Amino acid sequence: MIGVPRLVVAAPSSGSGKTTVATGLMAAFAERGLTVSPHKVGPDYIDPGYHALATGRPGRNLDAYLCGPERIAPLFGHAARGADLAVVEGVMGLYDGAAGQGELASTAHVAKLLRAPVVLVVDASSQSRSVAALVHGFASWDPEVRVAGVVLNKVGSDRHEELLREALDGSGVPVLGVLRRTKVVRAPSRHLGLVPVAERRAEAVESVAALAERVRQGCDLEALLALARQAPALPGDVWDPAAEVGAEPVARAPRVAVASGEAFTFSYAEHAELLRAAGAEVVGFDPLRDEALPHGTAGLVIGGGFPEVYAPELAENRPLREQIAAFSGPVAAECAGLLYLSRELDGKPMCGVLDARGRMAERLTLGYREAVAVADSVLAKTGTRVRGHEFHRTELLPGAGQVPAWGLVRPERRPDGFAQGNVHASYLHVHWAAAPGMAARFVARCARQWEAEGTAGREAEETAKDGKTQAGEAGKAARTA
């Protein structure tokens, strides 16, 4: 049973203040000494970074499209183990899910799967009595979703607050917080949303502290905590990466280097856990600063991020680019990693592993995808079907190699990425919790190649040693003669 107290923070639409309230609640409760488990509905990589800063625990995603509804509660239980409270930030509007697929992957869907009460954050800046109709509509739309409280955001004055509270008095949904309009807390954004924490850590710390203060002053924390404790226990087991991969033990743990730093911030925490469970030693490296891969690297994982922002700095690190170009071990790259492996990005030289060129595009590519592996690769066997997500404002020319990494089959049909030799590179973000065999396959390939190269290296050393011995003996014989 999973019995962690929990709240889902939702809103009628994007821009209402979900991130403000959710992150502020996480930080405020953490400051009170509670162990808070942070979560985000959907595939977003950036908000979880702020959640982690607020709580000191990894920000975790709960995506019913990428991972399947059946994994939401187990993944939640895994992430929230040992926590006093879990706060789940929603995505878009409460009932907005995967396009054309009903409630799937919506905040409401996840709230039902977690049997969690929902706190609705309402932007009240341009309304008064109408707020009651809005809240009533959201609370009554789906009887399985319990909208148990409201936080009113962007309230203009005492009189405005009085009108809003009066309107909501008969709604049956209590007001649990009121936040006034303010410009004090700022989180800079760009083409893919907020700027990640890794790029502005000092300012992000200040922003999170300011959010905690706003929430502490404007919200009834005791009432919110009491509400979270009303969530019933969830049946079933927690997610276990070791059980998921079911990997055969490897004789020697291959070292898998995972890209990190400001340019590569997009990663799901479960990926590293699955790699370790499959037998790998996981180490980080920063392509902006490290001029060499970690010693003994057997495989590379290069995830998403903002290489387009850091293209000049990545290009300047020529020693690392050249080492990656010559690297013969397995490589798994997604989105930013795909661009980094290309010949160039916006005219700046990259690693040159792939015969393709990247550049900024005019429009954002965003959405869920279904895909199938069209050939065997370091990640998947031919015919493996996955669900993924695209999120980029760049394009690669060509967009796929002679052997694509994936064939996208829904909502459109097209090849994507490259599967060549030991390299699997694609724009598609896949959550490995839904396909743990990918981690097991990747680590097994790393281990086999590492062992083969180790054997070859030992044989070469023995051959060289024998040659030196024979030369020494010949020299000795010549001197004796």
C-alpha positions as CSV (number, residue, x, y, z in Angstrom):
1,M,0.0,0.0,0.0
2,I,1.1,3.6,-0.8
3,G,-0.1,5.9,2.0
4,V,1.8,9.1,1.4
5,P,-0.4,12.3,1.9
6,R,-0.7,14.1,-1.4
7,L,-2.2,17.1,-3.3
8,V,-2.6,17.8,-7.0
9,V,-2.2,21.5,-7.9
10,A,-4.3,22.2,-11.0
11,A,-5.8,25.1,-12.9
12,P,-8.5,26.0,-15.5
13,S,-5.7,26.8,-18.0
14,S,-2.0,27.4,-18.5
15,G,-0.8,30.7,-17.1
16,S,-3.0,30.6,-14.1
17,G,-0.2,30.2,-11.6
18,K,0.2,26.4,-11.0
19,T,4.0,26.5,-10.9
20,T,3.9,29.5,-8.5
21,V,1.6,27.7,-6.1
22,A,3.0,24.2,-6.4
23,T,6.6,25.2,-6.1
24,G,5.8,27.6,-3.3
25,L,3.9,24.9,-1.4
26,M,6.8,22.5,-1.8
27,A,9.3,25.0,-0.5
28,A,7.1,26.2,2.3
29,F,6.4,22.8,3.6
30,A,10.0,21.8,3.3
31,E,11.0,24.8,5.3
32,R,8.7,23.5,8.1
33,G,10.8,20.3,8.3
34,L,8.6,18.1,6.2
35,T,10.1,15.7,3.6
36,V,8.3,16.7,0.4
37,S,8.2,14.6,-2.7
38,P,7.8,16.8,-5.8
39,H,6.0,15.6,-9.0
40,K,4.9,17.1,-12.4
41,V,2.2,15.8,-14.6
42,G,3.3,15.4,-18.2
43,P,6.7,15.3,-20.0
44,D,8.0,18.7,-18.8
45,Y,11.7,18.7,-17.9
46,I,12.1,22.2,-16.6
47,D,9.6,22.6,-13.8
48,P,10.9,19.5,-12.0
49,G,14.3,21.4,-11.7
50,Y,12.6,24.1,-9.6
51,H,10.7,21.5,-7.6
52,A,14.0,19.7,-6.8
53,L,15.5,23.0,-5.7
54,A,12.4,23.6,-3.4
55,T,12.5,20.2,-1.8
56,G,16.0,18.7,-2.0
57,R,14.6,15.6,-3.8
58,P,14.6,14.8,-7.5
59,G,11.6,16.2,-9.4
60,R,9.7,13.4,-10.9
61,N,7.3,13.2,-13.9
62,L,4.0,11.4,-13.9
63,D,3.0,10.9,-17.5
64,A,0.1,8.5,-18.2
65,Y,0.7,8.7,-22.0
66,L,4.5,8.0,-22.0
67,C,4.4,5.5,-19.1
68,G,0.9,4.1,-19.2
69,P,-1.8,4.6,-16.6
70,E,-0.9,1.4,-14.8
71,R,2.5,2.8,-13.9
72,I,1.5,6.1,-12.4
73,A,0.8,4.9,-8.9
74,P,3.8,2.6,-8.7
75,L,6.1,5.4,-10.0
76,F,4.6,7.8,-7.5
77,G,5.1,5.3,-4.7
78,H,8.8,4.8,-5.7
79,A,9.5,8.5,-5.8
80,A,7.5,9.4,-2.7
81,R,8.9,6.6,-0.5
82,G,9.8,8.1,2.9
83,A,8.1,11.4,2.3
84,D,5.7,13.2,4.6
85,L,3.9,14.9,1.8
86,A,3.7,14.8,-2.0
87,V,2.8,17.8,-4.1
88,V,1.9,17.1,-7.8
89,E,1.9,20.1,-10.2
90,G,-0.6,19.6,-13.1
91,V,-0.2,20.4,-16.8
92,M,-2.2,22.9,-18.9
93,G,-5.9,22.9,-17.8
94,L,-7.2,20.3,-15.4
95,Y,-9.0,18.3,-18.1
96,D,-6.6,18.8,-21.0
97,G,-5.0,15.5,-22.0
98,A,-3.3,14.0,-25.1
99,A,-4.8,15.4,-28.2
100,G,-7.8,13.3,-29.5
101,Q,-7.5,10.8,-26.7
102,G,-10.0,12.0,-24.1
103,E,-8.7,12.4,-20.5
104,L,-5.5,10.4,-21.1
105,A,-2.5,12.0,-19.5
106,S,-4.5,15.0,-18.2
107,T,-4.1,16.3,-14.7
108,A,-7.6,15.0,-13.9
109,H,-6.6,11.5,-15.1
110,V,-3.5,11.5,-12.9
111,A,-5.4,12.8,-9.9
112,K,-7.9,9.9,-10.3
113,L,-5.1,7.4,-10.6
114,L,-3.6,8.7,-7.4
115,R,-7.0,9.2,-5.7
116,A,-5.6,12.7,-4.7
117,P,-7.6,15.8,-3.8
118,V,-7.2,18.7,-6.3
119,V,-6.5,22.3,-5.4
120,L,-7.6,24.6,-8.2
121,V,-5.5,27.7,-8.9
122,V,-7.7,30.4,-10.4
123,D,-6.4,33.6,-12.1
124,A,-9.0,36.0,-10.6
125,S,-7.5,39.1,-12.1
126,S,-10.4,39.9,-14.4
127,Q,-13.4,38.5,-12.6
128,S,-15.4,38.6,-9.4
129,R,-18.8,36.8,-9.1
130,S,-18.1,34.7,-12.2
131,V,-15.4,32.8,-10.3
132,A,-18.1,30.8,-8.6
133,A,-19.5,29.6,-12.0
134,L,-16.0,28.7,-13.1
135,V,-15.1,26.7,-10.0
136,H,-18.6,25.0,-10.0
137,G,-18.0,23.9,-13.6
138,F,-14.6,22.4,-12.9
139,A,-15.7,20.8,-9.6
140,S,-18.8,19.1,-11.2
141,W,-17.5,18.2,-14.6
142,D,-16.2,14.8,-13.5
143,P,-17.6,13.3,-10.2
144,E,-14.5,11.1,-9.9
145,V,-12.2,14.2,-9.6
146,R,-12.4,15.8,-6.2
147,V,-11.8,19.6,-6.5
148,A,-11.3,20.1,-2.7
149,G,-10.1,23.7,-2.5
150,V,-9.3,26.9,-4.4
151,V,-6.3,29.2,-4.4
152,L,-7.2,32.6,-5.8
153,N,-4.2,34.1,-7.7
154,K,-3.6,37.7,-8.9
155,V,-6.1,39.2,-6.5
156,G,-6.0,43.0,-6.8
157,S,-7.2,44.3,-3.4
158,D,-9.0,43.6,-0.2
159,R,-12.3,44.5,-1.8
160,H,-11.6,42.2,-4.7
161,E,-10.8,39.4,-2.3
162,E,-14.0,40.1,-0.4
163,L,-16.1,39.8,-3.6
164,L,-14.4,36.6,-4.7
165,R,-14.9,34.9,-1.3
166,E,-18.5,36.0,-1.1
167,A,-19.2,34.5,-4.5
168,L,-17.6,31.2,-3.5
169,D,-19.3,30.9,-0.2
170,G,-22.1,28.7,-1.5
171,S,-20.0,26.7,-4.0
172,G,-19.0,24.0,-1.5
173,V,-15.3,24.5,-2.5
174,P,-13.4,26.3,0.2
175,V,-10.9,29.1,-0.5
176,L,-7.5,27.8,0.8
177,G,-5.3,30.7,-0.3
178,V,-5.3,34.2,-1.8
179,L,-2.2,35.5,-3.6
180,R,-2.0,39.2,-4.5
181,R,-0.8,40.5,-7.8
182,T,3.0,41.0,-7.7
183,K,6.0,41.4,-9.9
184,V,8.5,40.5,-7.3
185,V,9.0,36.9,-8.4
186,R,10.3,36.5,-11.9
187,A,11.4,33.4,-13.7
188,P,12.9,34.1,-17.1
189,S,11.7,32.1,-20.1
190,R,12.6,31.6,-23.7
191,H,11.5,29.4,-26.7
192,L,10.9,26.2,-24.7
193,G,9.5,27.7,-21.5
194,L,11.3,28.6,-18.3
195,V,15.1,28.8,-18.2
196,P,16.3,25.7,-16.4
197,V,17.7,25.9,-12.8
198,A,21.1,24.8,-13.9
199,E,21.5,28.0,-16.0
200,R,20.6,30.4,-13.2
201,R,21.0,28.6,-9.9
202,A,21.6,31.6,-7.7
203,E,18.6,33.5,-9.0
204,A,16.5,30.4,-9.0
205,V,17.2,29.9,-5.3
206,E,16.0,33.4,-4.6
207,S,12.9,32.9,-6.8
208,V,12.0,29.7,-4.9
209,A,12.5,31.4,-1.5
210,A,10.2,34.3,-2.7
211,L,7.6,31.8,-3.8
212,A,7.7,30.1,-0.5
213,E,7.2,33.4,1.3
214,R,4.2,34.3,-0.9
215,V,2.5,31.0,-0.3
216,R,3.3,31.0,3.4
217,Q,1.7,34.4,3.7
218,G,-1.3,33.8,1.4
219,C,-2.2,30.1,1.9
220,D,-3.7,28.1,4.8
221,L,-0.9,25.6,5.1
222,E,-2.6,23.7,7.9
223,A,-5.8,23.2,5.9
224,L,-3.8,22.1,2.8
225,L,-1.8,19.6,4.8
226,A,-5.0,18.3,6.5
227,L,-6.5,17.9,3.0
228,A,-3.5,16.0,1.7
229,R,-3.8,13.6,4.7
230,Q,-7.3,12.8,3.6
231,A,-6.0,11.0,0.5
232,P,-6.6,7.2,0.9
233,A,-3.9,4.6,0.6
234,L,-3.2,3.3,-2.9
235,P,-3.2,-0.5,-3.4
236,G,-0.3,-2.2,-5.2
237,D,3.5,-2.2,-5.1
238,V,5.9,0.6,-5.8
239,W,8.0,0.7,-9.0
240,D,11.3,-1.2,-8.6
241,P,14.0,-0.5,-11.3
242,A,15.8,-3.8,-10.5
243,A,12.6,-5.8,-11.0
244,E,11.8,-3.9,-14.2
245,V,15.1,-4.5,-16.0
246,G,15.4,-8.1,-14.9
247,A,18.9,-7.9,-16.2
248,E,21.5,-10.7,-16.1
249,P,24.4,-9.7,-13.8
250,V,27.4,-8.4,-15.6
251,A,30.9,-9.6,-14.6
252,R,32.2,-6.0,-14.5
253,A,30.0,-2.9,-14.3
254,P,30.5,-0.9,-17.6
255,R,30.9,2.9,-17.0
256,V,28.1,4.8,-18.7
257,A,28.8,8.6,-19.0
258,V,25.6,10.8,-19.0
259,A,25.8,14.3,-20.4
260,S,24.9,17.1,-17.9
261,G,25.6,20.8,-17.3
262,E,23.7,23.8,-18.6
263,A,23.4,22.6,-22.1
264,F,22.0,19.1,-21.3
265,T,19.4,19.5,-18.5
266,F,16.6,17.3,-19.8
267,S,16.6,13.9,-18.1
268,Y,14.2,11.7,-16.2
269,A,15.6,10.5,-12.9
270,E,14.4,6.9,-13.6
271,H,16.8,6.6,-16.5
272,A,19.9,6.6,-14.3
273,E,18.2,4.3,-11.9
274,L,17.4,1.8,-14.6
275,L,21.0,2.0,-16.0
276,R,22.3,1.2,-12.5
277,A,19.8,-1.6,-12.0
278,A,21.0,-3.1,-15.3
279,G,24.5,-3.2,-13.9
280,A,26.1,0.1,-15.1
281,E,28.2,2.5,-13.2
282,V,26.7,5.9,-14.1
283,V,28.9,9.0,-14.1
284,G,28.3,12.5,-15.4
285,F,30.3,14.7,-17.7
286,D,29.8,18.3,-18.9
287,P,30.3,18.9,-22.6
288,L,30.8,22.6,-21.9
289,R,33.7,22.1,-19.6
290,D,35.2,18.6,-19.6
291,E,37.8,18.2,-22.3
292,A,37.7,14.4,-22.0
293,L,35.1,11.7,-21.3
294,P,35.4,10.0,-17.8
295,H,38.2,7.4,-17.8
296,G,37.0,4.0,-18.8
297,T,33.7,5.2,-20.4
298,A,32.0,2.3,-22.1
299,G,28.8,4.0,-23.2
300,L,27.4,7.5,-23.7
301,V,23.9,8.8,-23.0
302,I,23.3,12.4,-24.3
303,G,19.9,13.7,-23.5
304,G,17.9,16.8,-24.2
305,G,18.6,20.4,-23.4
306,F,19.6,23.7,-25.1
307,P,22.6,23.1,-27.3
308,E,21.4,25.9,-29.6
309,V,21.9,28.4,-26.7
310,Y,25.4,27.0,-26.1
311,A,26.6,26.1,-29.6
312,P,29.7,28.4,-29.5
313,E,30.9,27.0,-26.2
314,L,30.2,23.5,-27.3
315,A,32.1,24.1,-30.5
316,E,35.1,25.5,-28.6
317,N,35.5,22.3,-26.6
318,R,37.3,20.6,-29.6
319,P,39.1,17.9,-27.6
320,L,35.9,16.4,-26.3
321,R,34.2,16.7,-29.7
322,E,37.0,14.8,-31.3
323,Q,37.0,12.1,-28.6
324,I,33.3,11.6,-29.0
325,A,33.7,11.5,-32.8
326,A,36.2,8.6,-32.3
327,F,34.3,6.9,-29.6
328,S,33.3,3.3,-30.6
329,G,31.1,2.3,-27.7
330,P,27.2,2.5,-27.6
331,V,25.7,5.9,-27.8
332,A,22.1,6.9,-27.0
333,A,21.2,10.5,-27.8
334,E,17.9,12.4,-27.7
335,C,17.1,15.8,-29.2
336,A,19.9,18.0,-27.9
337,G,22.2,14.9,-28.0
338,L,21.1,14.3,-31.6
339,L,22.1,17.9,-32.5
340,Y,25.4,17.6,-30.6
341,L,26.3,14.5,-32.6
342,S,25.7,16.3,-36.0
343,R,28.3,18.0,-38.1
344,E,27.2,21.5,-37.1
345,L,24.6,23.5,-35.3
346,D,23.8,27.0,-36.6
347,G,27.1,27.0,-38.4
348,K,29.1,25.9,-35.3
349,P,31.0,22.6,-35.5
350,M,29.7,19.8,-33.4
351,C,31.0,16.2,-33.0
352,G,30.5,15.1,-36.7
353,V,29.3,11.6,-35.8
354,L,26.1,12.1,-37.9
355,D,26.2,13.4,-41.5
356,A,23.6,16.1,-40.8
357,R,23.3,19.8,-39.9
358,G,21.1,21.4,-37.3
359,R,19.7,24.9,-37.2
360,M,17.0,26.9,-35.4
361,A,13.5,26.6,-36.9
362,E,10.7,29.1,-37.2
363,R,8.2,27.0,-35.3
364,L,8.0,24.8,-32.2
365,T,7.6,21.1,-32.7
366,L,5.7,19.8,-29.8
367,G,3.5,16.8,-29.1
368,Y,3.2,13.1,-28.2
369,R,4.2,10.5,-30.7
370,E,4.0,6.8,-31.3
371,A,6.9,5.1,-32.9
372,V,8.3,1.7,-33.9
373,A,12.0,0.6,-34.3
374,V,12.6,-0.2,-37.9
375,A,15.9,-1.9,-37.3
376,D,17.9,-3.4,-34.5
377,S,19.9,-0.9,-32.5
378,V,21.7,-0.4,-29.2
379,L,18.3,0.5,-27.6
380,A,15.7,-1.7,-29.3
381,K,15.0,-4.7,-31.4
382,T,13.2,-4.3,-34.8
383,G,9.5,-3.9,-34.2
384,T,9.7,-2.5,-30.7
385,R,6.9,0.0,-30.2
386,V,7.2,3.0,-27.9
387,R,5.5,6.2,-27.0
388,G,7.5,9.4,-26.9
389,H,7.4,13.2,-27.0
390,E,8.9,15.8,-29.3
391,F,9.8,19.3,-27.9
392,H,12.2,21.4,-29.9
393,R,12.5,24.5,-32.0
394,T,15.3,23.3,-34.1
395,E,15.5,21.1,-37.2
396,L,18.1,18.6,-38.6
397,L,18.9,18.2,-42.3
398,P,18.4,15.4,-43.2
399,G,16.0,14.5,-40.4
400,A,16.8,10.8,-40.7
401,G,19.6,8.5,-41.9
402,Q,19.5,5.6,-44.3
403,V,18.5,3.5,-41.2
404,P,16.2,5.7,-39.0
405,A,16.2,5.4,-35.3
406,W,12.4,5.3,-35.3
407,G,9.6,5.2,-37.7
408,L,6.9,7.6,-36.3
409,V,3.5,6.1,-36.9
410,R,1.2,8.5,-35.1
411,P,-0.1,11.3,-35.4
412,E,2.0,11.4,-38.6
413,R,4.1,8.9,-40.5
414,R,7.8,9.8,-41.0
415,P,11.3,8.5,-40.2
416,D,13.2,10.1,-37.4
417,G,16.8,10.0,-36.4
418,F,19.7,7.7,-37.0
419,A,20.6,4.1,-36.1
420,Q,24.1,3.5,-37.4
421,G,26.5,1.1,-35.8
422,N,26.5,1.7,-32.1
423,V,24.7,5.0,-32.3
424,H,21.0,5.6,-31.7
425,A,20.1,9.3,-32.1
426,S,16.6,10.8,-32.4
427,Y,14.5,13.8,-31.6
428,L,12.1,11.6,-29.7
429,H,12.1,11.7,-25.9
430,V,11.2,8.2,-24.5
431,H,10.6,7.5,-20.8
432,W,12.5,4.4,-20.2
433,A,10.3,3.4,-17.3
434,A,7.8,2.3,-19.9
435,A,10.5,0.4,-21.9
436,P,13.0,-0.8,-19.3
437,G,14.3,-3.3,-21.8
438,M,16.0,-0.4,-23.5
439,A,18.2,0.3,-20.5
440,A,19.0,-3.4,-20.1
441,R,19.9,-3.8,-23.8
442,F,22.1,-0.7,-23.7
443,V,24.0,-1.8,-20.7
444,A,24.5,-5.3,-22.0
445,R,25.9,-3.9,-25.2
446,C,28.2,-1.7,-23.3
447,A,29.4,-4.6,-21.2
448,R,30.0,-6.9,-24.2
449,Q,32.0,-4.3,-26.1
450,W,33.9,-3.3,-23.0
451,E,34.9,-6.9,-22.4
452,A,35.8,-7.4,-26.0
453,E,38.0,-4.3,-26.1
454,G,39.5,-5.3,-22.7
455,T,40.4,-8.7,-24.0
456,A,41.8,-7.2,-27.2
457,G,43.8,-4.7,-25.1
458,R,45.1,-7.5,-22.8
459,E,46.1,-9.6,-25.8
460,A,47.9,-6.6,-27.3
461,E,49.7,-6.0,-24.0
462,E,50.8,-9.7,-23.9
463,T,51.9,-9.6,-27.5
464,A,54.0,-6.4,-26.8
465,K,55.4,-8.0,-23.7
466,D,56.3,-11.2,-25.6
467,G,58.0,-9.1,-28.3
468,K,60.0,-7.2,-25.7
469,T,61.0,-10.5,-24.1
470,Q,62.1,-12.0,-27.4
471,A,64.0,-8.9,-28.3
472,G,65.7,-8.9,-25.0
473,E,66.7,-12.5,-25.3
474,A,68.0,-11.9,-28.9
475,G,70.1,-9.0,-27.6
476,K,71.5,-11.0,-24.8
477,A,72.5,-13.8,-27.2
478,A,74.1,-11.3,-29.5
479,R,76.1,-9.8,-26.7
480,T,77.2,-13.2,-25.5
481,A,78.4,-14.1,-29.0
